[in-house]
Each structure stands twice: as structure tokens, then as C-alpha cells.
Amino acid sequence: MIIIQNTVISDDVRDNFFVCNLEACKGACCVEGDLGAPLEEAELAILEAEYANIKPFLTEAGQQAIEQQGLYIKDWEGDFSTTTINDRECAYALYDERGILKCGIEQAYLAGATSFKKPISCHLYPIRISKYEDFEALNYDRWGICNPACAFGADLGVRVYQFLKEPLIRKYGEEWYDELVQEIEHPSE
């Protein structure tokens, strides 16, 4: 385990290879699972403020699910997640012309319609964060649908922490990420 500031990072984040391979998985992480994407409390207000800008980028089915269920749901444990369509794909997801699921929020961001890129849990995947009173634990979430991403990462020589540089900096800052890299790549210096 690696300790950086108020975070505990699993060795798997350092040791495992990973680069998303959408051609192989077709964005299955936007469909599979028990719930939609986990949302941080601060993201709820962002969705409320930005939904009008994001809505035109969503599918009709996604818009209907959001109208019926709300912008997000609260689960049995009191955690928030994105709304889903028929308990399957995320209501904010859409299929591109190749049948690959993409994030409608991110499409709105790329078009300049919103400053919200996507939920941090999506941006950080395959890292999942568990929050505790005094620290956050970052764990690598192993999932069979991501096997092509593991193989692709190995082919390219890119490890989880390297692939997720941008979202890790978005979440914890440049200084935190630099400390992580230092600890992983030059631990005795």
C-alpha cells in the first residue's frame, strides 16, 4: 500500500496495466453493474445547475428516465448515483455511430456546453474510492469486462496510475500526483 497525504492507495494501482479499449468493450462499464455511476455530494448541485446544458446531448430514453426518476438516485446505503434506464445503462450514456457507449455529459463538455467533464467516479475508473473518517482508500476495481483494457495497457506498458493521471490530478491535485509518482517510481529518493 502507498500512503500519500490523506489517501491510501492499493499496490494494484501501481502494479497493474490498464488503458481503456472502447473498441473491445464498447463502453460496457456504462451499462453493467447494480447502480449508475457513484456521485459525490458536490456533483449533485453541478448536475442540477448544468442539466439544461447537458440534456440536448442525451438520448430520448435517458431524458425520460431522468424526468421520471430525477437527475440522480439515492441508494439503500444513502449514497448517490446516476439515474439508469430500466436498471441498465446510465441515463447520461449514449451510443455513437459504432455502437460504443459514451458519456453524454462528456459530449456536452467537449462541445463547450458545460464546464463539468463527467462524474469523477467515471473519470477515475477502474479506481474506486472508499471514504473513511480520516482518509480515502483508492482501490483498483477488477472487472472481467475490462480484461481488454488490461491487455491493451500491458501492450502499451501503461499502468493504472499513469492512465489515470488527468482524473487523479482533477481529484487530488498536481502536488498529490507528483508525490504518488515519486513514491512509485523513485521510492528511496
C-alpha positions as CSV (number, residue, x, y, z in Angstrom):
1,M,0.0,0.0,0.0
2,I,1.1,3.6,-0.7
3,I,0.2,6.5,1.6
4,I,0.1,10.0,0.1
5,Q,-1.3,12.8,2.2
6,N,-4.8,11.6,3.4
7,T,-5.1,8.7,0.9
8,V,-4.1,5.1,1.0
9,I,-3.5,3.7,-2.5
10,S,-3.6,-0.1,-3.3
11,D,-0.5,-1.5,-4.7
12,D,-2.7,-2.7,-7.6
13,V,-2.9,0.9,-8.8
14,R,0.9,0.9,-9.1
15,D,1.4,-2.7,-10.4
16,N,-1.4,-3.3,-12.9
17,F,-1.6,-2.3,-16.5
18,F,-4.7,-0.5,-17.9
19,V,-5.8,1.6,-20.9
20,C,-9.5,1.7,-21.8
21,N,-10.1,-0.2,-25.0
22,L,-13.6,1.0,-26.1
23,E,-13.3,-0.8,-29.4
24,A,-13.3,-4.1,-27.5
25,C,-15.6,-3.4,-24.5
26,K,-18.0,-0.9,-26.2
27,G,-18.3,1.1,-23.0
28,A,-19.8,-1.8,-21.0
29,C,-19.0,-0.1,-17.7
30,C,-21.8,2.4,-18.5
31,V,-24.3,-0.5,-18.6
32,E,-23.1,-3.2,-16.3
33,G,-23.5,-3.1,-12.5
34,D,-26.1,-2.7,-9.8
35,L,-26.4,1.0,-10.0
36,G,-25.5,4.0,-12.1
37,A,-22.2,5.8,-11.6
38,P,-21.4,6.9,-8.0
39,L,-21.8,10.6,-7.5
40,E,-20.1,12.9,-4.9
41,E,-22.4,15.2,-3.0
42,A,-20.8,18.3,-4.7
43,E,-21.7,16.8,-8.1
44,L,-25.4,16.8,-7.3
45,A,-25.5,20.6,-7.3
46,I,-23.4,20.6,-10.5
47,L,-25.9,18.3,-12.2
48,E,-28.8,20.5,-11.1
49,A,-27.1,23.6,-12.4
50,E,-25.9,22.1,-15.6
51,Y,-28.6,19.7,-16.7
52,A,-30.2,22.2,-19.1
53,N,-26.9,22.4,-21.0
54,I,-26.3,18.6,-20.9
55,K,-29.9,17.5,-21.8
56,P,-29.6,18.1,-25.6
57,F,-26.7,15.6,-25.7
58,L,-28.7,12.8,-24.1
59,T,-30.9,10.2,-25.7
60,E,-34.7,10.4,-25.5
61,A,-34.7,7.3,-23.3
62,G,-32.1,8.9,-21.0
63,Q,-34.1,12.2,-20.8
64,Q,-37.3,10.2,-20.0
65,A,-35.5,8.2,-17.2
66,I,-34.2,11.4,-15.7
67,E,-37.7,13.0,-15.9
68,Q,-39.2,10.0,-14.1
69,Q,-36.5,9.3,-11.6
70,G,-34.7,12.6,-11.2
71,L,-31.1,13.7,-12.1
72,Y,-29.7,11.1,-9.7
73,I,-30.9,8.5,-7.2
74,K,-30.1,7.8,-3.6
75,D,-29.5,4.1,-2.9
76,W,-30.3,1.9,0.1
77,E,-27.0,3.0,1.8
78,G,-27.6,6.7,1.4
79,D,-25.1,7.1,-1.5
80,F,-25.9,8.9,-4.7
81,S,-25.6,7.6,-8.2
82,T,-26.6,8.5,-11.7
83,T,-30.1,7.5,-12.9
84,T,-30.3,4.4,-15.1
85,I,-32.6,3.3,-17.9
86,N,-34.5,0.2,-16.9
87,D,-31.8,-0.6,-14.3
88,R,-29.3,-1.0,-17.1
89,E,-27.3,1.7,-18.8
90,C,-26.6,5.1,-17.3
91,A,-29.2,7.7,-18.3
92,Y,-26.4,10.0,-19.3
93,A,-24.9,7.5,-21.7
94,L,-25.4,7.4,-25.4
95,Y,-24.3,5.2,-28.3
96,D,-22.1,6.6,-31.0
97,E,-22.2,5.5,-34.7
98,R,-20.0,2.5,-33.9
99,G,-22.3,1.2,-31.1
100,I,-19.9,2.4,-28.4
101,L,-21.4,3.9,-25.2
102,K,-20.1,7.3,-24.5
103,C,-20.9,9.8,-21.7
104,G,-23.4,12.5,-22.7
105,I,-22.1,14.8,-20.0
106,E,-18.6,14.5,-21.5
107,Q,-20.0,15.1,-25.0
108,A,-21.6,18.3,-23.7
109,Y,-18.3,19.2,-22.2
110,L,-16.4,18.6,-25.4
111,A,-18.9,20.7,-27.3
112,G,-18.3,23.6,-24.8
113,A,-21.9,23.4,-23.4
114,T,-20.8,22.7,-19.8
115,S,-17.7,23.0,-17.7
116,F,-18.5,19.7,-16.0
117,K,-16.5,16.9,-17.7
118,K,-18.2,13.9,-16.1
119,P,-18.6,12.4,-12.7
120,I,-15.2,11.9,-11.0
121,S,-16.1,8.2,-10.4
122,C,-16.4,7.6,-14.1
123,H,-13.2,9.6,-14.9
124,L,-11.3,7.7,-12.3
125,Y,-12.5,4.2,-13.3
126,P,-11.0,1.5,-12.7
127,I,-10.1,3.2,-9.4
128,R,-12.9,3.2,-6.9
129,I,-12.6,5.4,-3.8
130,S,-13.8,4.3,-0.3
131,K,-14.2,7.2,2.1
132,Y,-13.4,6.8,5.7
133,E,-13.3,9.3,8.6
134,D,-9.7,10.3,8.3
135,F,-8.6,9.1,4.8
136,E,-9.7,7.8,1.4
137,A,-8.8,4.4,0.1
138,L,-8.1,4.1,-3.6
139,N,-8.5,0.6,-4.9
140,Y,-8.3,-1.0,-8.3
141,D,-11.7,-2.5,-9.3
142,R,-11.1,-5.7,-11.2
143,W,-13.9,-6.5,-13.6
144,G,-14.0,-9.0,-16.4
145,I,-15.4,-6.5,-18.9
146,C,-12.1,-4.6,-18.5
147,N,-9.9,-7.5,-19.5
148,P,-9.2,-6.0,-22.9
149,A,-8.1,-2.7,-21.2
150,C,-5.7,-4.7,-19.0
151,A,-4.2,-6.4,-22.1
152,F,-4.1,-3.1,-24.0
153,G,-2.4,-1.4,-21.1
154,A,0.2,-4.2,-20.9
155,D,0.8,-4.0,-24.6
156,L,1.5,-0.2,-24.2
157,G,3.3,-0.5,-20.9
158,V,0.9,1.9,-19.2
159,R,-0.1,1.3,-15.6
160,V,-3.3,2.3,-13.9
161,Y,-1.9,5.4,-12.1
162,Q,-0.3,6.6,-15.4
163,F,-3.5,6.1,-17.4
164,L,-5.5,7.9,-14.8
165,K,-3.1,10.9,-14.4
166,E,-5.7,13.5,-15.5
167,P,-8.5,12.4,-13.2
168,L,-6.2,11.8,-10.3
169,I,-4.9,15.4,-10.7
170,R,-8.5,16.6,-11.1
171,K,-9.4,14.9,-7.8
172,Y,-6.3,15.4,-5.6
173,G,-4.2,18.0,-7.3
174,E,-0.8,18.1,-9.2
175,E,1.2,18.0,-6.0
176,W,-0.5,14.9,-4.8
177,Y,0.0,13.2,-8.1
178,D,3.7,14.2,-8.2
179,E,4.1,12.6,-4.7
180,L,2.4,9.5,-6.0
181,V,4.7,9.2,-9.0
182,Q,7.8,9.9,-6.8
183,E,6.8,7.2,-4.3
184,I,6.1,4.7,-7.1
185,E,9.0,5.4,-9.5
186,H,11.7,6.6,-7.1
187,P,10.7,5.3,-3.6
188,S,14.1,5.7,-1.9
189,E,15.0,9.2,-3.1
